């Protein structure tokens, strides 16, 4: 299972952040949930030959379309 104790700080344009948060809220998701989904999918799509833990490989769909928070 995932351990959600690490923190990632990013800097972004305030307008882009507001739009992102509004869209997340309209889908009843937090920004953190969406970022975690995007990160999992990015890892799966770009891991190449890296060995991924079963819990990570099983939480997202393959391909660039859509992701699943597991």
PDB file of N, CA, C, O and CB in Angstrom:
ATOM      1  N   UNK A   1       0.834  -1.191   0.000  1.00  0.00           N
ATOM      2  CA  UNK A   1       0.000   0.000   0.000  1.00  0.00           C
ATOM      3  C   UNK A   1       0.874   1.249   0.000  1.00  0.00           C
ATOM      4  O   UNK A   1       2.023   1.212   0.439  1.00  0.00           O
ATOM      5  CB  UNK A   1      -0.946   0.001   1.213  1.00  0.00           C
ATOM      6  N   UNK A   2       0.333   2.326  -0.484  1.00  0.00           N
ATOM      7  CA  UNK A   2       1.088   3.567  -0.543  1.00  0.00           C
ATOM      8  C   UNK A   2       1.269   4.181   0.832  1.00  0.00           C
ATOM      9  O   UNK A   2       0.400   4.079   1.698  1.00  0.00           O
ATOM     10  CB  UNK A   2       0.402   4.551  -1.460  1.00  0.00           C
ATOM     11  N   UNK A   3       2.416   4.822   1.017  1.00  0.00           N
ATOM     12  CA  UNK A   3       2.701   5.553   2.241  1.00  0.00           C
ATOM     13  C   UNK A   3       2.620   7.032   1.896  1.00  0.00           C
ATOM     14  O   UNK A   3       3.455   7.534   1.143  1.00  0.00           O
ATOM     15  CB  UNK A   3       4.110   5.169   2.842  1.00  0.00           C
ATOM     16  N   UNK A   4       1.638   7.732   2.427  1.00  0.00           N
ATOM     17  CA  UNK A   4       1.398   9.124   2.040  1.00  0.00           C
ATOM     18  C   UNK A   4       1.970  10.109   3.058  1.00  0.00           C
ATOM     19  O   UNK A   4       1.260  10.978   3.561  1.00  0.00           O
ATOM     20  CB  UNK A   4      -0.095   9.369   1.871  1.00  0.00           C
ATOM     21  N   UNK A   5       3.263   9.962   3.354  1.00  0.00           N
ATOM     22  CA  UNK A   5       3.875  10.867   4.315  1.00  0.00           C
ATOM     23  C   UNK A   5       4.874  11.821   3.680  1.00  0.00           C
ATOM     24  O   UNK A   5       5.296  12.772   4.337  1.00  0.00           O
ATOM     25  CB  UNK A   5       4.552  10.079   5.391  1.00  0.00           C
ATOM     26  N   UNK A   6       5.266  11.609   2.447  1.00  0.00           N
ATOM     27  CA  UNK A   6       6.215  12.485   1.775  1.00  0.00           C
ATOM     28  C   UNK A   6       5.492  13.701   1.221  1.00  0.00           C
ATOM     29  O   UNK A   6       4.323  13.626   0.842  1.00  0.00           O
ATOM     30  CB  UNK A   6       6.950  11.735   0.651  1.00  0.00           C
ATOM     31  N   UNK A   7       6.193  14.811   1.180  1.00  0.00           N
ATOM     32  CA  UNK A   7       5.620  16.048   0.685  1.00  0.00           C
ATOM     33  C   UNK A   7       6.381  16.497  -0.553  1.00  0.00           C
ATOM     34  O   UNK A   7       7.607  16.397  -0.607  1.00  0.00           O
ATOM     35  CB  UNK A   7       5.645  17.141   1.771  1.00  0.00           C
ATOM     36  N   UNK A   8       5.656  16.988  -1.541  1.00  0.00           N
ATOM     37  CA  UNK A   8       6.228  17.529  -2.765  1.00  0.00           C
ATOM     38  C   UNK A   8       5.713  18.951  -2.912  1.00  0.00           C
ATOM     39  O   UNK A   8       4.503  19.174  -2.962  1.00  0.00           O
ATOM     40  CB  UNK A   8       5.865  16.651  -4.018  1.00  0.00           C
ATOM     41  N   UNK A   9       6.614  19.904  -2.982  1.00  0.00           N
ATOM     42  CA  UNK A   9       6.225  21.303  -3.131  1.00  0.00           C
ATOM     43  C   UNK A   9       6.519  21.741  -4.557  1.00  0.00           C
ATOM     44  O   UNK A   9       7.627  21.549  -5.058  1.00  0.00           O
ATOM     45  CB  UNK A   9       6.970  22.210  -2.106  1.00  0.00           C
ATOM     46  N   UNK A  10       5.518  22.332  -5.210  1.00  0.00           N
ATOM     47  CA  UNK A  10       5.706  22.834  -6.567  1.00  0.00           C
ATOM     48  C   UNK A  10       5.273  24.296  -6.628  1.00  0.00           C
ATOM     49  O   UNK A  10       4.420  24.739  -5.859  1.00  0.00           O
ATOM     50  CB  UNK A  10       4.909  21.979  -7.592  1.00  0.00           C
ATOM     51  N   UNK A  11       5.863  25.014  -7.534  1.00  0.00           N
ATOM     52  CA  UNK A  11       5.484  26.403  -7.771  1.00  0.00           C
ATOM     53  C   UNK A  11       4.776  26.468  -9.113  1.00  0.00           C
ATOM     54  O   UNK A  11       5.247  25.903 -10.100  1.00  0.00           O
ATOM     55  CB  UNK A  11       6.728  27.355  -7.740  1.00  0.00           C
ATOM     56  N   UNK A  12       3.648  27.154  -9.147  1.00  0.00           N
ATOM     57  CA  UNK A  12       2.919  27.287 -10.394  1.00  0.00           C
ATOM     58  C   UNK A  12       2.169  28.604 -10.431  1.00  0.00           C
ATOM     59  O   UNK A  12       2.020  29.289  -9.419  1.00  0.00           O
ATOM     60  CB  UNK A  12       1.956  26.120 -10.580  1.00  0.00           C
ATOM     61  N   UNK A  13       1.715  28.932 -11.590  1.00  0.00           N
ATOM     62  CA  UNK A  13       0.973  30.160 -11.817  1.00  0.00           C
ATOM     63  C   UNK A  13      -0.321  30.142 -10.998  1.00  0.00           C
ATOM     64  O   UNK A  13      -1.058  29.157 -11.050  1.00  0.00           O
ATOM     65  CB  UNK A  13       0.668  30.342 -13.321  1.00  0.00           C
ATOM     66  N   UNK A  14      -0.613  31.201 -10.248  1.00  0.00           N
ATOM     67  CA  UNK A  14      -1.826  31.229  -9.415  1.00  0.00           C
ATOM     68  C   UNK A  14      -3.121  31.023 -10.207  1.00  0.00           C
ATOM     69  O   UNK A  14      -4.047  30.379  -9.713  1.00  0.00           O
ATOM     70  CB  UNK A  14      -1.901  32.544  -8.680  1.00  0.00           C
ATOM     71  N   UNK A  15      -3.197  31.555 -11.409  1.00  0.00           N
ATOM     72  CA  UNK A  15      -4.406  31.373 -12.222  1.00  0.00           C
ATOM     73  C   UNK A  15      -4.591  29.908 -12.618  1.00  0.00           C
ATOM     74  O   UNK A  15      -5.700  29.376 -12.583  1.00  0.00           O
ATOM     75  CB  UNK A  15      -4.340  32.253 -13.483  1.00  0.00           C
ATOM     76  N   UNK A  16      -3.480  29.266 -12.995  1.00  0.00           N
ATOM     77  CA  UNK A  16      -3.530  27.864 -13.367  1.00  0.00           C
ATOM     78  C   UNK A  16      -3.935  27.010 -12.158  1.00  0.00           C
ATOM     79  O   UNK A  16      -4.703  26.057 -12.293  1.00  0.00           O
ATOM     80  CB  UNK A  16      -2.168  27.406 -13.927  1.00  0.00           C
ATOM     81  N   UNK A  17      -3.416  27.356 -10.994  1.00  0.00           N
ATOM     82  CA  UNK A  17      -3.763  26.632  -9.764  1.00  0.00           C
ATOM     83  C   UNK A  17      -5.249  26.756  -9.469  1.00  0.00           C
ATOM     84  O   UNK A  17      -5.893  25.768  -9.115  1.00  0.00           O
ATOM     85  CB  UNK A  17      -2.944  27.159  -8.575  1.00  0.00           C
ATOM     86  N   UNK A  18      -5.791  27.935  -9.606  1.00  0.00           N
ATOM     87  CA  UNK A  18      -7.207  28.173  -9.342  1.00  0.00           C
ATOM     88  C   UNK A  18      -8.091  27.361 -10.296  1.00  0.00           C
ATOM     89  O   UNK A  18      -9.056  26.729  -9.867  1.00  0.00           O
ATOM     90  CB  UNK A  18      -7.526  29.670  -9.468  1.00  0.00           C
ATOM     91  N   UNK A  19      -7.762  27.382 -11.568  1.00  0.00           N
ATOM     92  CA  UNK A  19      -8.526  26.609 -12.559  1.00  0.00           C
ATOM     93  C   UNK A  19      -8.443  25.122 -12.230  1.00  0.00           C
ATOM     94  O   UNK A  19      -9.453  24.419 -12.257  1.00  0.00           O
ATOM     95  CB  UNK A  19      -7.999  26.876 -13.999  1.00  0.00           C
ATOM     96  N   UNK A  20      -7.245  24.647 -11.922  1.00  0.00           N
ATOM     97  CA  UNK A  20      -7.043  23.240 -11.581  1.00  0.00           C
ATOM     98  C   UNK A  20      -7.888  22.856 -10.361  1.00  0.00           C
ATOM     99  O   UNK A  20      -8.582  21.840 -10.383  1.00  0.00           O
ATOM    100  CB  UNK A  20      -5.549  22.959 -11.309  1.00  0.00           C
ATOM    101  N   UNK A  21      -7.830  23.656  -9.313  1.00  0.00           N
ATOM    102  CA  UNK A  21      -8.599  23.368  -8.097  1.00  0.00           C
ATOM    103  C   UNK A  21     -10.100  23.414  -8.355  1.00  0.00           C
ATOM    104  O   UNK A  21     -10.843  22.602  -7.805  1.00  0.00           O
ATOM    105  CB  UNK A  21      -8.236  24.359  -6.995  1.00  0.00           C
ATOM    106  N   UNK A  22     -10.555  24.347  -9.181  1.00  0.00           N
ATOM    107  CA  UNK A  22     -11.979  24.428  -9.532  1.00  0.00           C
ATOM    108  C   UNK A  22     -12.438  23.165 -10.266  1.00  0.00           C
ATOM    109  O   UNK A  22     -13.505  22.622  -9.981  1.00  0.00           O
ATOM    110  CB  UNK A  22     -12.248  25.671 -10.403  1.00  0.00           C
ATOM    111  N   UNK A  23     -11.618  22.709 -11.211  1.00  0.00           N
ATOM    112  CA  UNK A  23     -11.973  21.504 -11.961  1.00  0.00           C
ATOM    113  C   UNK A  23     -11.970  20.288 -11.035  1.00  0.00           C
ATOM    114  O   UNK A  23     -12.871  19.452 -11.104  1.00  0.00           O
ATOM    115  CB  UNK A  23     -10.994  21.286 -13.140  1.00  0.00           C
ATOM    116  N   UNK A  24     -10.979  20.191 -10.185  1.00  0.00           N
ATOM    117  CA  UNK A  24     -10.930  19.081  -9.220  1.00  0.00           C
ATOM    118  C   UNK A  24     -12.189  19.079  -8.353  1.00  0.00           C
ATOM    119  O   UNK A  24     -12.823  18.039  -8.174  1.00  0.00           O
ATOM    120  CB  UNK A  24      -9.662  19.185  -8.327  1.00  0.00           C
ATOM    121  N   UNK A  25     -12.544  20.236  -7.823  1.00  0.00           N
ATOM    122  CA  UNK A  25     -13.717  20.340  -6.959  1.00  0.00           C
ATOM    123  C   UNK A  25     -14.991  19.964  -7.701  1.00  0.00           C
ATOM    124  O   UNK A  25     -15.882  19.335  -7.130  1.00  0.00           O
ATOM    125  CB  UNK A  25     -13.838  21.752  -6.401  1.00  0.00           C
ATOM    126  N   UNK A  26     -15.082  20.345  -8.970  1.00  0.00           N
ATOM    127  CA  UNK A  26     -16.276  20.018  -9.751  1.00  0.00           C
ATOM    128  C   UNK A  26     -16.423  18.512  -9.959  1.00  0.00           C
ATOM    129  O   UNK A  26     -17.515  18.022 -10.246  1.00  0.00           O
ATOM    130  CB  UNK A  26     -16.229  20.724 -11.101  1.00  0.00           C
ATOM    131  N   UNK A  27     -15.306  17.776  -9.810  1.00  0.00           N
ATOM    132  CA  UNK A  27     -15.330  16.322  -9.939  1.00  0.00           C
ATOM    133  C   UNK A  27     -15.268  15.640  -8.576  1.00  0.00           C
ATOM    134  O   UNK A  27     -15.039  14.434  -8.483  1.00  0.00           O
ATOM    135  CB  UNK A  27     -14.171  15.851 -10.810  1.00  0.00           C
ATOM    136  N   UNK A  28     -15.475  16.426  -7.522  1.00  0.00           N
ATOM    137  CA  UNK A  28     -15.465  15.935  -6.146  1.00  0.00           C
ATOM    138  C   UNK A  28     -14.149  15.238  -5.796  1.00  0.00           C
ATOM    139  O   UNK A  28     -14.130  14.203  -5.129  1.00  0.00           O
ATOM    140  CB  UNK A  28     -16.630  14.979  -5.927  1.00  0.00           C
ATOM    141  N   UNK A  29     -13.041  15.840  -6.267  1.00  0.00           N
ATOM    142  CA  UNK A  29     -11.704  15.341  -5.992  1.00  0.00           C
ATOM    143  C   UNK A  29     -10.866  16.460  -5.410  1.00  0.00           C
ATOM    144  O   UNK A  29     -11.113  17.635  -5.683  1.00  0.00           O
ATOM    145  CB  UNK A  29     -11.050  14.772  -7.265  1.00  0.00           C
ATOM    146  N   UNK A  30      -9.872  16.101  -4.608  1.00  0.00           N
ATOM    147  CA  UNK A  30      -8.922  17.103  -4.143  1.00  0.00           C
ATOM    148  C   UNK A  30      -7.793  17.219  -5.164  1.00  0.00           C
ATOM    149  O   UNK A  30      -7.577  16.317  -5.974  1.00  0.00           O
ATOM    150  CB  UNK A  30      -8.365  16.738  -2.731  1.00  0.00           C
ATOM    151  N   UNK A  31      -7.089  18.327  -5.113  1.00  0.00           N
ATOM    152  CA  UNK A  31      -5.942  18.501  -5.997  1.00  0.00           C
ATOM    153  C   UNK A  31      -4.907  17.410  -5.725  1.00  0.00           C
ATOM    154  O   UNK A  31      -4.286  16.906  -6.661  1.00  0.00           O
ATOM    155  CB  UNK A  31      -5.315  19.905  -5.813  1.00  0.00           C
ATOM    156  N   UNK A  32      -4.714  17.044  -4.471  1.00  0.00           N
ATOM    157  CA  UNK A  32      -3.753  15.996  -4.124  1.00  0.00           C
ATOM    158  C   UNK A  32      -4.129  14.653  -4.734  1.00  0.00           C
ATOM    159  O   UNK A  32      -3.257  13.929  -5.214  1.00  0.00           O
ATOM    160  CB  UNK A  32      -3.647  15.861  -2.615  1.00  0.00           C
ATOM    161  N   UNK A  33      -5.409  14.311  -4.722  1.00  0.00           N
ATOM    162  CA  UNK A  33      -5.842  13.055  -5.330  1.00  0.00           C
ATOM    163  C   UNK A  33      -5.507  13.025  -6.814  1.00  0.00           C
ATOM    164  O   UNK A  33      -5.019  12.018  -7.327  1.00  0.00           O
ATOM    165  CB  UNK A  33      -7.344  12.851  -5.126  1.00  0.00           C
ATOM    166  N   UNK A  34      -5.767  14.116  -7.492  1.00  0.00           N
ATOM    167  CA  UNK A  34      -5.515  14.175  -8.930  1.00  0.00           C
ATOM    168  C   UNK A  34      -4.022  14.121  -9.218  1.00  0.00           C
ATOM    169  O   UNK A  34      -3.598  13.427 -10.143  1.00  0.00           O
ATOM    170  CB  UNK A  34      -6.123  15.446  -9.531  1.00  0.00           C
ATOM    171  N   UNK A  35      -3.220  14.839  -8.445  1.00  0.00           N
ATOM    172  CA  UNK A  35      -1.772  14.820  -8.655  1.00  0.00           C
ATOM    173  C   UNK A  35      -1.222  13.416  -8.414  1.00  0.00           C
ATOM    174  O   UNK A  35      -0.362  12.959  -9.167  1.00  0.00           O
ATOM    175  CB  UNK A  35      -1.073  15.839  -7.725  1.00  0.00           C
ATOM    176  N   UNK A  36      -1.702  12.723  -7.378  1.00  0.00           N
ATOM    177  CA  UNK A  36      -1.257  11.352  -7.135  1.00  0.00           C
ATOM    178  C   UNK A  36      -1.612  10.444  -8.309  1.00  0.00           C
ATOM    179  O   UNK A  36      -0.802   9.614  -8.721  1.00  0.00           O
ATOM    180  CB  UNK A  36      -1.879  10.810  -5.842  1.00  0.00           C
ATOM    181  N   UNK A  37      -2.820  10.598  -8.848  1.00  0.00           N
ATOM    182  CA  UNK A  37      -3.227   9.809 -10.014  1.00  0.00           C
ATOM    183  C   UNK A  37      -2.295  10.075 -11.192  1.00  0.00           C
ATOM    184  O   UNK A  37      -1.819   9.148 -11.848  1.00  0.00           O
ATOM    185  CB  UNK A  37      -4.685  10.129 -10.404  1.00  0.00           C
ATOM    186  N   UNK A  38      -2.047  11.346 -11.446  1.00  0.00           N
ATOM    187  CA  UNK A  38      -1.184  11.715 -12.567  1.00  0.00           C
ATOM    188  C   UNK A  38       0.220  11.164 -12.390  1.00  0.00           C
ATOM    189  O   UNK A  38       0.829  10.681 -13.345  1.00  0.00           O
ATOM    190  CB  UNK A  38      -1.131  13.230 -12.720  1.00  0.00           C
ATOM    191  N   UNK A  39       0.737  11.236 -11.162  1.00  0.00           N
ATOM    192  CA  UNK A  39       2.084  10.729 -10.902  1.00  0.00           C
ATOM    193  C   UNK A  39       2.163   9.217 -11.092  1.00  0.00           C
ATOM    194  O   UNK A  39       3.108   8.713 -11.699  1.00  0.00           O
ATOM    195  CB  UNK A  39       2.521  11.097  -9.487  1.00  0.00           C
ATOM    196  N   UNK A  40       1.174   8.500 -10.576  1.00  0.00           N
ATOM    197  CA  UNK A  40       1.172   7.045 -10.761  1.00  0.00           C
ATOM    198  C   UNK A  40       1.141   6.686 -12.235  1.00  0.00           C
ATOM    199  O   UNK A  40       1.890   5.820 -12.685  1.00  0.00           O
ATOM    200  CB  UNK A  40      -0.024   6.411 -10.043  1.00  0.00           C
ATOM    201  N   UNK A  41       0.277   7.350 -12.984  1.00  0.00           N
ATOM    202  CA  UNK A  41       0.178   7.049 -14.406  1.00  0.00           C
ATOM    203  C   UNK A  41       1.469   7.392 -15.134  1.00  0.00           C
ATOM    204  O   UNK A  41       1.906   6.642 -16.007  1.00  0.00           O
ATOM    205  CB  UNK A  41      -0.988   7.805 -15.026  1.00  0.00           C
ATOM    206  N   UNK A  42       2.083   8.516 -14.785  1.00  0.00           N
ATOM    207  CA  UNK A  42       3.347   8.922 -15.405  1.00  0.00           C
ATOM    208  C   UNK A  42       4.434   7.884 -15.129  1.00  0.00           C
ATOM    209  O   UNK A  42       5.196   7.524 -16.026  1.00  0.00           O
ATOM    210  CB  UNK A  42       3.787  10.311 -14.886  1.00  0.00           C
ATOM    211  N   UNK A  43       4.503   7.407 -13.889  1.00  0.00           N
ATOM    212  CA  UNK A  43       5.493   6.385 -13.543  1.00  0.00           C
ATOM    213  C   UNK A  43       5.264   5.135 -14.369  1.00  0.00           C
ATOM    214  O   UNK A  43       6.206   4.594 -14.948  1.00  0.00           O
ATOM    215  CB  UNK A  43       5.435   6.051 -12.042  1.00  0.00           C
ATOM    216  N   UNK A  44       4.030   4.671 -14.432  1.00  0.00           N
ATOM    217  CA  UNK A  44       3.713   3.459 -15.185  1.00  0.00           C
ATOM    218  C   UNK A  44       4.033   3.633 -16.661  1.00  0.00           C
ATOM    219  O   UNK A  44       4.595   2.732 -17.285  1.00  0.00           O
ATOM    220  CB  UNK A  44       2.240   3.090 -15.010  1.00  0.00           C
ATOM    221  N   UNK A  45       3.685   4.774 -17.219  1.00  0.00           N
ATOM    222  CA  UNK A  45       3.919   5.022 -18.644  1.00  0.00           C
ATOM    223  C   UNK A  45       5.396   5.158 -18.993  1.00  0.00           C
ATOM    224  O   UNK A  45       5.791   4.894 -20.128  1.00  0.00           O
ATOM    225  CB  UNK A  45       3.191   6.269 -19.071  1.00  0.00           C
ATOM    226  N   UNK A  46       6.218   5.570 -18.021  1.00  0.00           N
ATOM    227  CA  UNK A  46       7.606   5.902 -18.327  1.00  0.00           C
ATOM    228  C   UNK A  46       8.636   5.085 -17.563  1.00  0.00           C
ATOM    229  O   UNK A  46       9.821   5.415 -17.610  1.00  0.00           O
ATOM    230  CB  UNK A  46       7.835   7.332 -18.053  1.00  0.00           C
ATOM    231  N   UNK A  47       8.237   4.051 -16.875  1.00  0.00           N
ATOM    232  CA  UNK A  47       9.156   3.276 -16.047  1.00  0.00           C
ATOM    233  C   UNK A  47      10.120   2.423 -16.861  1.00  0.00           C
ATOM    234  O   UNK A  47      11.131   1.966 -16.328  1.00  0.00           O
ATOM    235  CB  UNK A  47       8.378   2.396 -15.114  1.00  0.00           C
ATOM    236  N   UNK A  48       9.832   2.202 -18.124  1.00  0.00           N
ATOM    237  CA  UNK A  48      10.663   1.353 -18.996  1.00  0.00           C
ATOM    238  C   UNK A  48      10.896  -0.001 -18.350  1.00  0.00           C
ATOM    239  O   UNK A  48       9.951  -0.752 -18.109  1.00  0.00           O
ATOM    240  CB  UNK A  48      12.018   2.036 -19.301  1.00  0.00           C
ATOM    241  N   UNK A  49      12.149  -0.311 -18.070  1.00  0.00           N
ATOM    242  CA  UNK A  49      12.511  -1.625 -17.522  1.00  0.00           C
ATOM    243  C   UNK A  49      12.549  -1.646 -15.997  1.00  0.00           C
ATOM    244  O   UNK A  49      12.875  -2.676 -15.406  1.00  0.00           O
ATOM    245  CB  UNK A  49      13.858  -2.051 -18.060  1.00  0.00           C
ATOM    246  N   UNK A  50      12.224  -0.533 -15.352  1.00  0.00           N
ATOM    247  CA  UNK A  50      12.253  -0.515 -13.880  1.00  0.00           C
ATOM    248  C   UNK A  50      11.258  -1.505 -13.302  1.00  0.00           C
ATOM    249  O   UNK A  50      10.165  -1.704 -13.832  1.00  0.00           O
ATOM    250  CB  UNK A  50      11.953   0.893 -13.350  1.00  0.00           C
ATOM    251  N   UNK A  51      11.664  -2.113 -12.212  1.00  0.00           N
ATOM    252  CA  UNK A  51      10.773  -3.006 -11.484  1.00  0.00           C
ATOM    253  C   UNK A  51       9.837  -2.149 -10.635  1.00  0.00           C
ATOM    254  O   UNK A  51      10.282  -1.350  -9.812  1.00  0.00           O
ATOM    255  CB  UNK A  51      11.579  -4.021 -10.597  1.00  0.00           C
ATOM    256  N   UNK A  52       8.534  -2.328 -10.848  1.00  0.00           N
ATOM    257  CA  UNK A  52       7.541  -1.579 -10.084  1.00  0.00           C
ATOM    258  C   UNK A  52       6.847  -2.519  -9.106  1.00  0.00           C
ATOM    259  O   UNK A  52       6.587  -3.677  -9.430  1.00  0.00           O
ATOM    260  CB  UNK A  52       6.507  -0.904 -11.024  1.00  0.00           C
ATOM    261  N   UNK A  53       6.548  -2.019  -7.906  1.00  0.00           N
ATOM    262  CA  UNK A  53       5.833  -2.869  -6.951  1.00  0.00           C
ATOM    263  C   UNK A  53       4.438  -3.198  -7.472  1.00  0.00           C
ATOM    264  O   UNK A  53       3.848  -2.421  -8.223  1.00  0.00           O
ATOM    265  CB  UNK A  53       5.739  -2.181  -5.572  1.00  0.00           C
ATOM    266  N   UNK A  54       3.921  -4.346  -7.071  1.00  0.00           N
ATOM    267  CA  UNK A  54       2.603  -4.781  -7.526  1.00  0.00           C
ATOM    268  C   UNK A  54       1.526  -3.763  -7.203  1.00  0.00           C
ATOM    269  O   UNK A  54       0.634  -3.526  -8.019  1.00  0.00           O
ATOM    270  CB  UNK A  54       2.249  -6.111  -6.905  1.00  0.00           C
ATOM    271  N   UNK A  55       1.595  -3.150  -6.009  1.00  0.00           N
ATOM    272  CA  UNK A  55       0.553  -2.204  -5.627  1.00  0.00           C
ATOM    273  C   UNK A  55       0.538  -0.981  -6.535  1.00  0.00           C
ATOM    274  O   UNK A  55      -0.509  -0.360  -6.711  1.00  0.00           O
ATOM    275  CB  UNK A  55       0.741  -1.773  -4.184  1.00  0.00           C
ATOM    276  N   UNK A  56       1.667  -0.631  -7.106  1.00  0.00           N
ATOM    277  CA  UNK A  56       1.711   0.516  -8.012  1.00  0.00           C
ATOM    278  C   UNK A  56       1.194   0.132  -9.391  1.00  0.00           C
ATOM    279  O   UNK A  56       0.413   0.874  -9.986  1.00  0.00           O
ATOM    280  CB  UNK A  56       3.140   1.068  -8.116  1.00  0.00           C
ATOM    281  N   UNK A  57       1.613  -0.999  -9.897  1.00  0.00           N
ATOM    282  CA  UNK A  57       1.173  -1.430 -11.213  1.00  0.00           C
ATOM    283  C   UNK A  57      -0.324  -1.697 -11.253  1.00  0.00           C
ATOM    284  O   UNK A  57      -0.940  -1.566 -12.311  1.00  0.00           O
ATOM    285  CB  UNK A  57       1.927  -2.667 -11.631  1.00  0.00           C
ATOM    286  N   UNK A  58      -0.913  -2.065 -10.142  1.00  0.00           N
ATOM    287  CA  UNK A  58      -2.319  -2.398 -10.108  1.00  0.00           C
ATOM    288  C   UNK A  58      -3.243  -1.227  -9.872  1.00  0.00           C
ATOM    289  O   UNK A  58      -4.460  -1.411  -9.861  1.00  0.00           O
ATOM    290  CB  UNK A  58      -2.549  -3.395  -9.076  1.00  0.00           C
ATOM    291  N   UNK A  59      -2.704   0.006  -9.677  1.00  0.00           N
ATOM    292  CA  UNK A  59      -3.553   1.138  -9.317  1.00  0.00           C
ATOM    293  C   UNK A  59      -3.880   2.077 -10.450  1.00  0.00           C
ATOM    294  O   UNK A  59      -4.688   2.989 -10.276  1.00  0.00           O
ATOM    295  CB  UNK A  59      -2.913   1.903  -8.250  1.00  0.00           C
ATOM    296  N   UNK A  60      -3.282   1.883 -11.599  1.00  0.00           N
ATOM    297  CA  UNK A  60      -3.564   2.808 -12.708  1.00  0.00           C
ATOM    298  C   UNK A  60      -3.724   2.019 -13.986  1.00  0.00           C
ATOM    299  O   UNK A  60      -3.201   0.914 -14.127  1.00  0.00           O
ATOM    300  CB  UNK A  60      -2.438   3.867 -12.863  1.00  0.00           C
ATOM    301  N   UNK A  61      -4.452   2.600 -14.907  1.00  0.00           N
ATOM    302  CA  UNK A  61      -4.634   1.964 -16.202  1.00  0.00           C
ATOM    303  C   UNK A  61      -3.414   2.223 -17.060  1.00  0.00           C
ATOM    304  O   UNK A  61      -2.676   3.177 -16.814  1.00  0.00           O
ATOM    305  CB  UNK A  61      -5.910   2.475 -16.898  1.00  0.00           C
ATOM    306  N   UNK A  62      -3.193   1.401 -18.049  1.00  0.00           N
ATOM    307  CA  UNK A  62      -2.088   1.639 -18.963  1.00  0.00           C
ATOM    308  C   UNK A  62      -2.547   2.570 -20.068  1.00  0.00           C
ATOM    309  O   UNK A  62      -3.736   2.646 -20.377  1.00  0.00           O
ATOM    310  CB  UNK A  62      -1.554   0.315 -19.548  1.00  0.00           C
ATOM    311  N   UNK A  63      -1.619   3.262 -20.647  1.00  0.00           N
ATOM    312  CA  UNK A  63      -1.947   4.209 -21.713  1.00  0.00           C
ATOM    313  C   UNK A  63      -2.098   5.616 -21.163  1.00  0.00           C
ATOM    314  O   UNK A  63      -2.118   5.825 -19.950  1.00  0.00           O
ATOM    315  CB  UNK A  63      -3.230   3.787 -22.431  1.00  0.00           C
ATOM    316  N   UNK A  64      -2.203   6.565 -22.056  1.00  0.00           N
ATOM    317  CA  UNK A  64      -2.241   7.972 -21.684  1.00  0.00           C
ATOM    318  C   UNK A  64      -3.640   8.453 -21.314  1.00  0.00           C
ATOM    319  O   UNK A  64      -3.783   9.565 -20.808  1.00  0.00           O
ATOM    320  CB  UNK A  64      -1.705   8.806 -22.809  1.00  0.00           C
ATOM    321  N   UNK A  65      -4.667   7.654 -21.550  1.00  0.00           N
ATOM    322  CA  UNK A  65      -6.019   8.118 -21.295  1.00  0.00           C
ATOM    323  C   UNK A  65      -6.518   7.647 -19.944  1.00  0.00           C
ATOM    324  O   UNK A  65      -6.500   6.451 -19.656  1.00  0.00           O
ATOM    325  CB  UNK A  65      -6.952   7.646 -22.386  1.00  0.00           C
ATOM    326  N   UNK A  66      -6.954   8.557 -19.131  1.00  0.00           N
ATOM    327  CA  UNK A  66      -7.612   8.222 -17.877  1.00  0.00           C
ATOM    328  C   UNK A  66      -6.714   7.525 -16.874  1.00  0.00           C
ATOM    329  O   UNK A  66      -5.801   6.784 -17.240  1.00  0.00           O
ATOM    330  CB  UNK A  66      -8.785   7.368 -18.151  1.00  0.00           C
ATOM    331  N   UNK A  67      -6.985   7.772 -15.616  1.00  0.00           N
ATOM    332  CA  UNK A  67      -6.280   7.128 -14.545  1.00  0.00           C
ATOM    333  C   UNK A  67      -7.266   6.747 -13.455  1.00  0.00           C
ATOM    334  O   UNK A  67      -8.388   7.253 -13.406  1.00  0.00           O
ATOM    335  CB  UNK A  67      -5.175   8.030 -13.999  1.00  0.00           C
ATOM    336  N   UNK A  68      -6.838   5.867 -12.600  1.00  0.00           N
ATOM    337  CA  UNK A  68      -7.698   5.369 -11.539  1.00  0.00           C
ATOM    338  C   UNK A  68      -6.985   5.541 -10.216  1.00  0.00           C
ATOM    339  O   UNK A  68      -5.829   5.135 -10.098  1.00  0.00           O
ATOM    340  CB  UNK A  68      -8.082   3.888 -11.771  1.00  0.00           C
ATOM    341  N   UNK A  69      -7.622   6.126  -9.214  1.00  0.00           N
ATOM    342  CA  UNK A  69      -6.977   6.376  -7.929  1.00  0.00           C
ATOM    343  C   UNK A  69      -6.865   5.125  -7.072  1.00  0.00           C
ATOM    344  O   UNK A  69      -6.312   5.183  -5.974  1.00  0.00           O
ATOM    345  CB  UNK A  69      -7.732   7.434  -7.175  1.00  0.00           C
ATOM    346  N   UNK A  70      -7.375   4.000  -7.544  1.00  0.00           N
ATOM    347  CA  UNK A  70      -7.185   2.738  -6.880  1.00  0.00           C
ATOM    348  C   UNK A  70      -8.051   2.441  -5.783  1.00  0.00           C
ATOM    349  O   UNK A  70      -7.936   1.376  -5.176  1.00  0.00           O
ATOM    350  CB  UNK A  70      -5.916   2.638  -6.426  1.00  0.00           C
TER     351      UNK A  70
END
